[in-house]
Amino acid sequence: MIPFIDLPHQYELIKKDVMKRIESVLDSGHYILGSEVGELEGKLAAYVGAKHCLTCSSGTDALSMAFMALGIGPGDAVFTTPFTFFATVETIALLGATPVFADIDPETYNIDPVKLEEAIIRVEKEGKLTPKAIVPVDLFGLCADYDKILPMAKAHGLYVVEDACQAFGATAPCGKKAPNLGTISCTSFFPAKPLGCYGDGGAVFTDDDELYARMYSILVHGRSANDKYDNVRLGLNARFDTVQAAVVLSKLELFPNEVELRQVVAENYRKGLAGVVPVQKIPEGNISVYAQFCPRSVKYAKIQDALKAADIPTARYYPIPMHLLGAMKYLGYQRGDMPVAEACASDIFALPMHPYLEAATIEKICSIIAETVK
Ligand SMILES: *Cc1c(COP(=O)(O)O)cnc(C)c1O
């Protein structure tokens, strides 16, 4: 089998450096919030141009910290996409707020700003829930349509919590980088994400001093600014491991080049699949970090079988849209409510994607797909 995401290849490139950094953490004895954590936060904030970065234990906890800091809870409506990983929606629902879905664009797979505004206006008119925030997801490494979403949020008095768990380092047409497009922006360092560690991890980014202070408090059991044992709110234990911070520091050195290499891989895929199957559209001005490369085809099962026979792995993100998941049944959505997300879920599939994927392998993958859909 060729790897779906080639982490061993990357490890070979950083092995010496990463081992040295891990050893230095172990030697230091500072396992919780050691100096690597602060060093990494400074570098990540600078990379995306945010004032503050706070690392934490996962992308899921990053989202929870953001929602908690914004005071999101029961009675609040939080607008988001039905086509995402469950954590986006789970964290909203865990706080007792109500996820409100708006359908996606069939080409970018990201939330459709027209449907989003319709949903906001509908909830405003109904008057049952308080519209609080929009949670755009930068799916597969492509920024959502912030040129439309940010003015909309302002007009309706809503916060924007960017879920950039798949999109660290992506560039939006306005020139800003993810995760720095929301009131608070979140990312994940899960190993398979474009910038990963060797375990679980995540981070929040914001330009707002007050929100940053609140998230720091939440990160450490709701502590007060100057006393760890004076707990002024309910929080979490969501600190990022110092050892994992050392891993991300090492990988960050490769990262800019990896983003370039991902562009080459994606371009090769696009050429090979032109006229064969539609792939995710990257609108003008965006630079995706290609967490995944996902075409659509009703023949996806046949394609997966043909690729598997050639030792090429595939995956499916996401086979069930959020509004149809068992855990979300209480919201009362029906099949047919989000037709574009449902269509996407029924025919999308993911191809091997990583910076070190060779042109010859891509050519082989594309020719198998072309042969299968013929
Ligand atoms: C991976 C992911 C998350 C959760 O990140 P973890 O670090 O695994 O907790 C949230 N949202 C999206 C869109 C993701 O892809």
Ligand as a Chemical Component Dictionary entry (heavy atoms), coordinates in Angstrom:
data_LIG
# 
_chem_comp.id                   LIG 
_chem_comp.type                 NON-POLYMER 
_chem_comp.pdbx_formal_charge   0 
_chem_comp.three_letter_code    LIG 
# 
loop_
_chem_comp_atom.comp_id 
_chem_comp_atom.atom_id 
_chem_comp_atom.alt_atom_id 
_chem_comp_atom.type_symbol 
_chem_comp_atom.charge 
_chem_comp_atom.model_Cartn_x 
_chem_comp_atom.model_Cartn_y 
_chem_comp_atom.model_Cartn_z 
_chem_comp_atom.pdbx_ordinal 
LIG C1 C1 C 0 -9.973  17.565 12.970 1  
LIG C2 C2 C 0 -11.098 18.510 13.063 2  
LIG C3 C3 C 0 -11.588 18.989 14.291 3  
LIG C4 C4 C 0 -11.128 18.459 15.627 4  
LIG O1 O1 O 0 -9.766  18.495 15.829 5  
LIG P1 P1 P 0 -9.113  17.467 16.897 6  
LIG O2 O2 O 0 -7.739  18.003 17.091 7  
LIG O3 O3 O 0 -9.153  16.113 16.292 8  
LIG O4 O4 O 0 -9.922  17.560 18.145 9  
LIG C5 C5 C 0 -12.588 19.943 14.279 10 
LIG N1 N1 N 0 -13.097 20.405 13.120 11 
LIG C6 C6 C 0 -12.662 19.963 11.924 12 
LIG C7 C7 C 0 -13.258 20.532 10.679 13 
LIG C8 C8 C 0 -11.670 18.989 11.854 14 
LIG O5 O5 O 0 -11.268 18.528 10.667 15 
# 
loop_
_chem_comp_bond.comp_id 
_chem_comp_bond.atom_id_1 
_chem_comp_bond.atom_id_2 
_chem_comp_bond.value_order 
_chem_comp_bond.pdbx_ordinal 
LIG C1 C2 SING 1  
LIG C2 C3 SING 2  
LIG C2 C8 DOUB 3  
LIG C3 C4 SING 4  
LIG C3 C5 DOUB 5  
LIG C4 O1 SING 6  
LIG O1 P1 SING 7  
LIG P1 O2 DOUB 8  
LIG P1 O3 SING 9  
LIG P1 O4 SING 10 
LIG C5 N1 SING 11 
LIG N1 C6 DOUB 12 
LIG C6 C7 SING 13 
LIG C6 C8 SING 14 
LIG C8 O5 SING 15 
# 
